[in-house]
Amino acid sequence: MNSKKSYPLLIIASLLTLSGCQSNADDYAADVYDTGQLNSKQETKTVNVISVLPAKVAVDNKANKQAAQTFGAILGAVAGGIAGHNVGTGSTLGTTAGAVGGGAVGAAAGTLVKDKVLVEGVSLTYKEGTKVYTSTQVGKTCQFTTGLAVVISTKNNETRIQPNTTCPVKS
């Protein structure tokens, strides 16, 4: 294939890749801690999980969207400049026009990334003493089962119910 003809295909493939950027939200899971939470005393108690239901959690994805727009603009400008240079006589005007157009198209493609994404979560209903509560958090239903679980609180009114089972390992 002619290299001049392959640049537009490269641009399109790259931009489609950008549109798939999304947050996986692993850092919001109950068993993930910031470095400021390490080696510090945290209130811990046991609860009885009585229900584990699947849930969806809407997570902010603006950082990925901004990165996609920036990357798209840069990639589009480079590819557009190369394509503009290779079309016709290789003039500076063609190169500049291609770079500007490609940058605009790349940045526009980056806007296809959503501001919020839905990630897998769980809604856990648990009994603490004589009261029943619900906590929704990022995680997989296979990480939890009914029965005894540990709640770790790193700040007021926080429920970090720790996974009390493991997901099957895929072979």
C-alpha positions in Angstrom: 0.0 0.0 0.0 1.3 3.5 -0.8 2.4 5.3 2.3 0.6 8.5 1.3 -2.7 6.6 1.3 -2.0 4.9 4.6 -1.8 8.1 6.7 -5.6 8.7 6.6 -6.2 5.1 7.7 -3.7 5.6 10.5 -5.5 8.7 11.6 -8.9 7.1 11.6 -7.7 4.0 13.5 -6.0 6.2 16.1 -9.1 8.4 16.6 -11.4 5.3 17.0 -9.0 4.1 19.6 -9.3 7.4 21.4 -13.1 7.1 21.5 -12.7 3.9 23.5 -10.9 5.6 26.4 -12.7 5.0 29.7 -12.0 4.9 33.4 -12.0 1.4 35.0 -12.5 3.0 38.5 -10.4 0.4 40.2 -9.0 3.1 42.5 -12.5 3.6 44.0 -12.8 0.0 45.2 -13.1 -0.6 49.0 -9.8 -2.5 49.1 -7.7 0.3 47.5 -6.0 2.9 49.7 -4.2 6.1 49.2 -0.7 6.3 50.5 -2.0 8.7 53.2 -4.1 5.9 54.6 -1.3 3.5 55.0 0.2 2.7 58.4 -2.5 4.5 60.2 -5.1 3.4 62.7 -8.5 2.9 61.1 -11.7 2.0 62.8 -12.7 -1.6 62.0 -15.8 -3.6 62.8 -17.5 -6.7 61.6 -20.9 -6.8 60.0 -23.2 -9.4 58.6 -23.8 -9.1 54.9 -27.3 -10.2 54.1 -27.6 -9.3 50.4 -25.2 -8.8 47.5 -26.7 -7.2 44.4 -25.1 -5.9 41.2 -25.0 -2.1 40.7 -23.6 0.4 38.3 -21.5 3.3 39.5 -21.2 6.5 37.5 -17.5 7.6 37.6 -16.0 10.9 36.5 -14.0 10.4 33.3 -13.0 14.0 32.6 -9.3 13.4 32.9 -9.4 10.6 30.2 -11.5 12.9 28.0 -9.0 15.8 28.3 -6.1 13.4 27.6 -7.9 12.0 24.5 -8.5 15.5 23.2 -4.9 16.5 23.7 -3.5 13.3 22.2 -6.0 13.5 19.4 -5.0 17.1 18.6 -1.3 16.2 18.6 -1.7 13.0 16.6 -4.1 14.7 14.2 -1.8 17.7 13.6 1.2 15.4 12.9 -0.7 13.1 10.6 -2.5 16.0 9.0 0.8 17.8 8.4 2.3 14.7 6.8 -0.7 14.1 4.7 -0.9 17.8 3.7 2.8 17.8 2.8 2.4 14.7 0.6 -0.7 16.0 -1.3 0.3 18.0 -4.3 3.7 19.8 -4.3 4.7 19.4 -0.7 4.3 23.1 0.0 4.4 24.8 3.4 0.9 25.9 2.9 -0.3 22.4 2.4 1.6 21.1 5.4 0.3 23.9 7.6 -3.3 23.4 6.4 -3.1 19.7 6.9 -1.7 20.1 10.4 -4.3 22.6 11.5 -7.1 20.5 10.0 -5.8 17.3 11.4 -5.4 18.9 14.9 -8.9 20.1 14.8 -10.3 16.7 13.7 -8.2 15.0 16.4 -9.4 17.3 19.2 -12.9 16.9 18.0 -12.6 13.1 18.1 -11.4 13.4 21.7 -14.7 14.9 22.6 -16.3 11.6 21.8 -15.0 10.3 25.2 -17.8 10.6 27.8 -17.5 12.8 30.9 -18.9 9.9 33.0 -18.7 6.2 32.5 -20.6 3.4 34.2 -18.5 0.8 36.0 -19.3 -2.5 37.8 -20.4 -2.1 41.3 -22.2 -3.9 44.2 -24.9 -2.9 46.5 -24.3 -4.6 49.8 -27.1 -4.8 52.4 -25.7 -5.5 55.9 -26.7 -5.7 59.5 -24.8 -3.9 62.1 -26.1 -4.6 65.6 -29.9 -4.3 65.2 -29.9 -1.9 62.3 -29.8 -2.7 58.5 -27.8 -0.5 56.1 -26.9 -0.5 52.4 -23.5 0.5 51.0 -22.9 0.8 47.3 -19.3 0.6 46.1 -17.1 -0.2 43.1 -16.4 -3.9 42.9 -17.6 -7.2 41.5 -20.4 -9.3 42.9 -18.1 -12.3 42.9 -15.9 -10.5 45.5 -18.7 -10.6 48.1 -20.9 -13.2 49.7 -23.4 -13.2 52.5 -22.1 -13.6 56.0 -19.4 -12.0 58.0 -17.4 -9.1 56.5 -15.1 -6.4 57.8 -15.9 -2.7 57.5 -12.9 -0.3 57.6 -13.7 3.4 58.1 -11.0 5.9 57.2 -13.2 8.9 57.6 -16.6 9.8 59.1 -19.7 8.1 57.5 -17.6 5.9 55.2 -18.3 2.3 54.7 -15.5 0.3 53.1 -16.9 -3.2 53.2 -13.9 -5.4 52.4 -14.3 -8.3 49.9 -15.0 -11.4 51.8 -14.5 -13.9 49.0 -12.5 -14.1 45.7 -13.6 -14.3 42.1 -12.9 -17.5 40.2 -9.6 -17.4 38.3 -9.9 -17.6 34.6 -7.7 -20.3 33.1 
